[in-house]
Amino acid sequence: MGPEYLGKVRWPSVMFNRAQFGISGWAAGEIFYLLVGTGKNLGLAHVSLSLVVAALTAFVLNLAFVSFAIALRTNRGLIETLRVHFKWALPSVLLMIPIAYSMAAVYKGLGPYGELMFIIPLASIRYILALLRRAYLTYFNNIDILLTALNFRDAYTYGHSIRVGHYAGKLAEQFGMPQDRVQLVKEAGLLHDVGKLATPDVILSKVGRLNHEEGTVMKDHPIIGSHILEELRVGGCARHFVRQHHERWDGFGYPDRLTREEIALETRIVSVVDAYDAMTTDRPYRRSLPHSVALKEIERGSDNQFDPEVVQKFVEMCGDKNLVAEETVAQGWNHVGLRKGPDNEHGQSS
């Protein structure tokens, strides 16, 4: 789901949601009725267990419908989609079981008027979810604004950031990171050079080597980028990775001269991809290096500039394939695959 869809009513999705909710609810009701029958002379344990089974039926069907639809739309694997959605959807289902039981008990004792006492808390929950959704919208709109500004400021840096975000995410997956950490790596890759928005044009576009004074100004961009993200409340933990992305494994980087594991693994991943992309793309002051030469340079930097384990994983991921792909840039930052919060375009939280 890209940002162009956020906040818009998508009627096919609305109809899909209503249909899958109806099917899941109907199936859960049938299961519950089969288990409790007329409900006479049944103990609390029997009714409670029946309710749990019915709720899990609704959950499994809903999860299957939603995950299948999202997997089709996003080209994400079905198993991975199921895993991601199971992680955040199960707690909400477990919370709804006692609520549903309470509503049934109140209805049995007080009739339909008793249900009125649930209106305010349920409406409050709905309102809180809407606020969270708005926060997600604002968060990713701010990322979009920053990257759009970067594109107008310097098209090369924009394209470089897209590629680094995309392939840093791929490299993070090689470490078996959970998806929430992969998302942070993608964000850090996308935003690592956002501090260059404050770099003077004469330095940013200079043909040739920077002098000492210019180099000092350029070295401020990780700090500036981190401050920008902090002020806009964008990036979360990723802003720390943005600050660190020019640190070195041997401690001779900047701005904080961190060394080895003092540098976050997410940052170490971004640093390798950043260096590779910089070497394999044309700049005003030099031509791009061939893929094989760039890989050798990355390997040469192992255990001094770069984390050896990250270098090894990167080389294994690359193989003989040049990672620079202009279609990645052409598709914009949507192609990087950030999750805009829970994937509820077809979903449980709609």
C-alpha positions in Angstrom: 0.0 0.0 0.0 1.6 3.2 -1.1 1.0 6.7 0.4 -1.1 7.7 -2.6 -3.8 5.4 -1.2 -3.6 6.5 2.4 -6.7 8.2 3.7 -8.8 7.5 0.6 -12.0 5.4 0.5 -11.4 2.4 -1.7 -14.7 0.8 -2.4 -13.5 -2.6 -3.6 -11.6 -2.9 -0.3 -14.6 -1.7 1.7 -16.8 -4.3 0.0 -14.1 -7.0 0.6 -13.9 -6.1 4.2 -17.7 -6.3 4.7 -17.9 -9.6 2.9 -15.0 -11.2 4.8 -16.3 -9.9 8.2 -19.7 -11.3 7.3 -18.4 -14.7 6.4 -16.1 -14.9 9.4 -18.9 -13.8 11.7 -21.4 -16.2 10.2 -19.0 -19.1 10.6 -18.1 -18.2 14.2 -21.8 -18.0 15.0 -22.5 -21.4 13.5 -19.7 -23.0 15.4 -20.9 -21.4 18.7 -24.5 -22.5 18.1 -23.3 -26.1 17.4 -21.3 -26.1 20.6 -23.9 -24.6 23.0 -27.3 -25.5 21.3 -30.1 -23.7 23.1 -27.7 -22.9 26.0 -29.9 -24.5 28.7 -28.2 -26.1 31.7 -24.7 -25.3 30.5 -21.9 -24.3 32.8 -19.8 -21.2 32.6 -16.8 -23.3 31.5 -18.7 -24.8 28.6 -20.0 -21.5 27.4 -16.6 -19.8 27.8 -14.8 -22.5 25.9 -17.4 -22.4 23.1 -17.0 -18.7 22.9 -13.2 -19.0 22.6 -13.5 -21.6 19.8 -16.0 -19.4 17.9 -13.7 -16.3 18.3 -10.7 -18.3 17.1 -12.7 -19.5 14.1 -13.5 -15.9 13.2 -9.9 -14.9 13.8 -8.4 -17.6 11.6 -10.8 -16.9 8.7 -10.4 -13.2 9.0 -6.6 -13.6 9.1 -6.6 -15.9 6.1 -8.8 -13.7 3.9 -6.9 -10.5 4.8 -3.4 -12.0 4.4 -4.3 -13.6 1.1 -5.6 -10.3 -0.3 -2.6 -8.3 0.9 -0.2 -10.9 -0.4 -1.8 -10.7 -3.8 -1.7 -6.9 -3.8 1.8 -6.4 -2.5 3.5 -9.4 -4.0 4.6 -10.3 -0.5 4.8 -14.0 0.4 1.7 -15.4 1.9 3.5 -17.1 4.8 5.4 -13.8 5.7 2.1 -11.8 5.4 0.4 -14.3 7.8 3.2 -14.1 10.2 3.2 -10.3 10.3 -0.6 -10.0 10.7 -0.8 -12.8 13.3 1.7 -10.9 15.5 -0.5 -7.7 15.8 -4.0 -9.2 15.2 -4.0 -11.9 17.9 -3.9 -9.5 20.9 -6.9 -7.6 19.6 -8.9 -10.9 19.2 -8.0 -12.0 22.7 -9.1 -8.7 24.0 -12.5 -8.9 22.2 -13.3 -12.4 23.7 -14.1 -11.1 27.2 -15.8 -8.0 25.7 -18.1 -10.2 23.6 -18.8 -12.5 26.6 -19.7 -9.4 28.7 -22.0 -8.1 26.0 -23.8 -11.4 25.8 -24.2 -11.7 29.5 -25.6 -8.1 29.7 -28.0 -8.8 26.9 -29.2 -11.9 28.6 -29.8 -10.0 31.9 -31.0 -6.6 30.7 -32.0 -7.0 27.1 -31.1 -4.7 24.3 -31.0 -1.6 26.4 -28.2 -3.1 28.4 -26.0 -2.9 25.4 -26.1 0.9 25.5 -23.4 0.8 28.3 -20.9 -0.5 25.8 -21.4 2.3 23.3 -19.1 4.9 25.0 -16.1 2.6 25.6 -16.4 1.0 22.1 -16.7 4.4 20.5 -13.7 5.6 22.5 -11.7 2.6 21.2 -12.7 3.4 17.6 -11.7 7.1 18.2 -8.3 6.1 19.5 -7.7 3.8 16.5 -8.6 6.7 14.2 -6.1 8.9 16.0 -3.4 6.2 15.6 -4.2 5.9 12.0 -3.9 9.7 11.6 -0.5 9.5 13.3 0.6 6.9 10.8 -0.6 9.1 8.0 1.3 12.1 9.4 4.4 10.0 9.9 4.7 8.7 6.4 3.5 12.0 4.9 6.5 13.6 6.6 8.8 11.0 5.1 7.3 11.8 1.7 7.8 15.5 2.2 11.4 15.1 3.2 12.2 12.8 0.2 10.3 15.1 -2.2 12.4 18.0 -0.9 15.6 16.0 -1.3 14.6 15.1 -4.9 14.2 18.8 -5.8 17.4 19.7 -3.9 19.6 17.0 -5.5 18.2 14.3 -7.7 21.3 12.1 -7.4 21.0 12.1 -3.6 17.3 11.2 -3.8 18.0 8.3 -6.2 20.9 7.2 -4.0 18.6 7.2 -0.9 15.9 5.1 -2.6 18.5 2.5 -3.6 20.1 2.4 -0.2 16.8 2.0 1.5 15.7 -0.7 -0.8 18.9 -2.8 -0.7 19.6 -2.2 3.0 16.2 -3.7 3.7 17.2 -6.8 1.6 20.5 -7.1 3.4 18.8 -6.8 6.8 16.6 -9.8 5.8 19.8 -11.8 5.3 20.4 -11.5 9.1 16.9 -12.9 9.8 15.8 -9.7 11.4 12.1 -9.4 12.3 10.1 -7.2 10.0 9.9 -4.3 12.5 13.7 -4.1 12.5 13.9 -4.4 8.7 11.5 -1.5 8.5 13.8 0.6 10.6 16.7 -0.3 8.4 14.7 0.7 5.3 13.8 4.0 7.0 17.4 4.7 7.9 18.5 3.9 4.4 15.9 6.2 2.9 16.7 9.1 5.2 20.4 8.7 5.9 21.3 11.7 3.7 18.4 14.0 4.6 20.9 16.3 6.4 22.2 17.3 3.0 19.1 19.4 2.6 21.2 21.9 4.6 24.4 21.5 2.7 25.3 24.5 0.4 24.9 23.9 -3.3 28.5 24.9 -3.9 29.6 21.9 -1.8 26.9 19.5 -2.7 27.4 19.9 -6.5 31.1 20.6 -6.5 33.1 18.8 -9.3 36.3 17.6 -7.7 37.6 17.0 -4.2 36.3 19.1 -1.3 38.8 21.2 0.6 39.2 20.9 4.3 36.7 23.6 5.2 34.1 22.2 2.7 34.7 18.6 4.0 34.1 19.8 7.6 30.7 21.3 6.5 29.8 18.1 4.6 30.6 16.0 7.7 27.8 17.9 9.6 25.1 16.2 7.5 24.6 13.1 9.7 24.1 15.4 12.8 21.8 17.7 10.9 19.8 14.8 9.5 19.3 13.4 12.9 18.1 16.8 14.2 15.7 17.2 11.3 14.1 13.8 12.0 13.9 14.5 15.7 12.2 17.9 15.1 9.7 16.3 12.7 9.3 13.3 14.9 10.1 11.1 12.0 12.3 8.0 12.0 12.1 7.0 15.6 15.1 4.8 16.3 16.2 5.3 12.7 17.3 8.9 13.4 20.1 7.4 15.6 21.2 5.2 12.7 21.2 8.3 10.4 23.6 10.0 12.8 25.8 7.0 12.9 26.0 6.1 9.1 29.5 7.5 8.7 30.9 5.8 11.7 33.6 3.2 11.0 34.2 -0.3 12.4 37.7 0.7 13.5 36.6 3.9 15.3 37.9 6.4 12.8 34.5 7.6 11.5 32.4 10.6 12.4 30.7 12.3 14.1 31.1 10.4 17.4 34.0 8.0 16.6 32.1 5.0 17.6 33.7 1.6 17.2 32.5 -2.0 16.5 29.3 -3.0 18.4 28.9 0.6 19.6 27.6 1.2 16.1 24.1 -0.3 15.7 23.9 -3.3 13.4 21.2 -1.4 11.4 23.8 1.3 10.8 26.5 -1.1 9.8 24.1 -2.5 7.2 23.3 0.9 5.8 27.0 1.9 5.7 28.0 -1.0 3.4 25.1 -0.5 1.0 25.7 3.3 1.0 29.4 2.8 0.1 28.5 0.3 -2.6 25.9 2.5 -4.3 28.2 5.5 -4.1 30.9 3.6 -6.0 28.6 2.1 -8.6 26.9 5.3 -9.8 28.2 8.1 -11.8 29.2 11.4 -10.1 30.2 14.7 -11.7 33.8 14.1 -10.5 34.2 10.4 -11.5 32.7 7.6 -13.5 31.0 4.6 -11.7 33.1 1.6 -10.8 32.2 -1.9 -12.2 30.3 -4.2 -9.8 33.2 -6.5 -9.4 35.6 -3.7 -8.5 33.2 -2.1 -6.1 32.7 -5.5 -4.3 36.5 -5.8 -4.0 36.6 -2.4 -2.4 33.9 -3.4 0.0 35.8 -6.5 0.9 39.0 -4.5 1.3 37.2 -2.3 3.9 36.2 -5.4 5.9 37.3 -5.2 9.5 38.5 -1.6 9.2 35.7 0.5 7.7 33.0 -2.1 7.7 31.7 -4.9 10.0 33.2 -8.2 8.5 30.0 -10.1 9.0 27.9 -7.5 7.2 30.4 -7.5 4.3 30.2 -11.3 4.0 26.4 -11.2 4.0 26.4 -8.4 1.4 28.8 -10.2 -0.9 26.7 -13.4 -0.7 23.6 -11.4 -1.4 25.1 -9.6 -4.4 26.8 -12.5 -6.2 27.5 -11.4 -9.7 24.5 -9.1 -9.9 24.9 -5.3 -10.0 22.4 -3.9 -7.5 22.0 -0.5 -9.2 18.6 -0.6 -10.8 17.1 2.6 -12.1 13.6 1.1 -12.0 14.0 1.2 -8.3 14.3 4.9 -8.4 11.7 5.4 -11.1 9.1 3.7 -8.9 9.8 6.1 -6.0 10.1 5.4 -2.4 7.0 3.3 -2.4 9.1 0.6 -4.0 11.2 0.3 -0.9 8.3 -1.4 0.8 7.8 0.4 4.1 4.7 -0.7 5.9 2.3 2.2 6.6 1.3 0.8 9.9 -0.8 -2.4 10.0 -1.8 -3.3 6.4 -5.5 -2.7 6.8 -6.3 -1.8 3.2 -8.1 -5.2 3.3 -8.1 -5.7 7.0 -9.0 -6.4 10.5 -8.8 -2.9 11.7 -11.0 -1.2 9.1 
